[in-house]
């Protein structure tokens, strides 16, 4: 429902009329299919990591993957690598770990390291691919249609998986999933749309955008957990919030 909502939202916001043949013939079509597959595959692997290794491990693996698009941006797009910026990126990685490891979190890293590694690698490849396609293949007004195609591919794969589970009688349907998926689809589409708009901005570097985006998500998630869900933050978590703010300032002002 999340991906279906995001798909139709992208179509409705596109200034270009929906033309299947033009989409298939576009230069970014196969890239969008690959991203759609990665979206839903990594989403499901993240769920496995949360169950087997703990939610903190899944969060750290996802956000630490920022090193992949950052390195790619520095070497491929020749982005700036000043000492202040590099120090800010290193601090951002420390902030992710400090904020993510909650008190009494059930972290298990002795076994099952394959799935956390796949989350790390897959998340990094997704961010890197988004920047690459945005740079070389997407037209100025093509972001909504490109985003819709990604989510449409993910929706098709999800429907195939659910149909298979239904036939095997492994699916327990919950009506609240429809409402939750609808709301999530709006937020999900907006996150990709504005990320692409930021990457398209001439004065912003991808290494800066991905670093600030990832560490800010972790920082704000911790604060939302404190305010809305009354989660207790340890001294390490608060230190992580402080380090996150410092890293954002260092990277953005570099």
N, C-alpha and C positions, 0 to 999 in steps of 0.2 A: 504493500500500500504506500509505503514511503517512496519507493522508486516510481510507482505509477503517478503519484501526485506530482513529484518533481518533473516527470516527463511532460505531463500536460501543462504544468506551469511554464516550463520552458517554451513550449509551442505557443502558448497564449501571449507570451511577452516578446516573441520574435517578430521583428519587422518584416521578415521574409515570409512569404506564404509557404505552407508545408507542401513540399514536392519530393516524394520518395525517390524518384529517379535522380534528382539533383543531389539529394543527400548521399545516395549510394555512390555517385560519381565524384563527390567532393574529395579533396586531397586528405582530409582529416578523418574520413569515415572509418577506416580500419583501425586507426588509433583510438577512436571513440569506442569501437567494439571491444578492443583490448582493455581499455580503462573500465568499461562497464563490467567486464568479467572480473577484473581485479577488485573493483568496488565490493561486489557481493562475496567473492571468495575470501578476501581479507577480513570482511565484516564477520563472516562465520568462523574464521580461524581465531579472530579476537575473542569470540564467545568461548571457544574451546580453551584458549589460554586463560581466560578469566576463571573457568571452572577447574582447570587442572593446576594452574600455577598461582592463581589469585589475581584480583582486579588490578592491584598495583603493578604487577609484572606486565600486564597487557597495556596499561597506561604508559609505563616507561618505555616499553618496546616501540609503541606507536610514535611517541614524541621524540625519542632519541634518533629516530630515522631521519630527522631533519639534517643530519650530517651528510646524507647522500645528495639531496638537491643543492645544499650549500657548496659542497666540494665540486659538484657538477657545474654550478653557476660560476665559481671562481676560475675553473680551468677551461670551460667551454666558452663562456661569455666574457671572459677576461674582466670579471668584476673586481672591485677594490678589495685589498687584503691588508689593510693597515693593522698595526699592533692593537689599537683600541678595539677595532671591530673583531679581531680574532679572540681577544681576551673576553669580549662580551659574549661571543658564541660559546666559548668554553664555560663561562659562568652560567649560560642558559642551560647547558647540559646538566650541570650540577643542580641547578634549580629544579629541573624536571624530576630528578631522583629524589631530592629532599622533600618536595611538595607531594609527590605521588605515594611515598611510603608512609601509610597511615599507622597510627598506634594500633597494636593488636591485629595488624593486617596479616592474613594467612598467605605469606609468600613462600613458595616452594620452588627452589631452583636446582635441586639435586638431580632431578630427572626431567624428561620431556622438554629439553631445550630447543628441539627442532621447531616447534610451533611458535615460541617467542621470536626465534630468528626469522621465521617466515613473515611474521607480522612486521618486524623491523625492516626487512628487505622489501616486502610488498608495499608498505606505506611510503618508503623512500622512492620506490619506482613510480608510484602513483603521482607523487608531487613533482618528480623530475619530468615525467611524461607530460603532465599538464603544462608545465612551463615550456617544454620543447615544442609541443603542438601549438601553443598560443603564440610563440615567437615566429614560427616558420609557416604555419598552415592556416590559421584562423583569420578571417577578414575582420575589419573594424566592427561591423555590425553582426558578426556571426556567432558571438558568444552564447546567446540564448538557445539557438538551434543546436550548436555543438554540445552544450550542457544537456539539452533534452535528449539528444541521441545517446549520450553516455548512460543516462538514467533509464532510457527506454530499453537498452541492451541489458542492463542489470535487472530490470523488471521482468523481461522475458525469461532470463535464466532463473530468477526467483520463482516465477510461475511454474516452470518445468519441474523445479525441485519440489514445490508444494504439491503439484499434481502427482508426482511419483510417490510422495509420502502418503497422500490421500488414498491412492490405489493400494498401497501396502498397509493401510489403516494405522499409520504412525502419526497422523496429524490430529491435534486437538485444537479446534478452532475457538478463538476467543474474540468476541465482538469488539472488545476494547482495543484490540490490535488495529482495527480499522481507523478508529479515532486517533490513536497514538501514532499510527503510520502516516495519517493525513497531516498532522501537526509537524511531525518530524520531516516529512517531505518538503514542506515549505521552508523550514530552517535549513535543510540539507541543500536544497537548490540555491538558496540565498548565499550560503557559505561558499559554494563553488563559483557562483556568478561573480560575487565581489572579490574572491581570490583572483579570478581571471582578470577582472577589471584592474586590480592592484598590480598584477604582473604586467599588464599592458601599459601602465603608467611610465612615462619616459624617465622621470626623476627617481624611480624606486628600483633597487636591485633585488633580484630574486632571493639572493642569500640573506638579505636583510628582511624581506617579507616573510619567508618561511621561518626564520629564527624567531622573529617577534610574534608571528601568528601562533606557533606551537607553544612557546613558553607562556604567552598570555592566556592561552586556553587552559593550560595546567594551573596557572595562578588563579584565574577567575573561577575555575571549577572548585578549587579548594575553598575559596571564599564563599561561593554559593552553598557548598556543603556545610560550611560553618553557620551561615545565616538561615538557610531554609530547612536543612535537615539536622541541625544542632549537632553536627559532627565535632568531635574534639580534635583540635590541632595540637600536635606536639611542638616542642621547642624547635625540632628539626624542620617541621612543616612551616612554622613562622619564619625561620631562617631562610627557607626556600623561597617564600613569598618575597622577602626582602632582596634576596639574590636575583630573583626573577625581575623585579622592578629595576634593579641596577643594571642587569644585562640588557634590558630593553632600552634603557637610556644610553648605554654605551654603544649599542649597535646602531640605533637610529641617529645618534648625533655624530657617528664616525664619519 
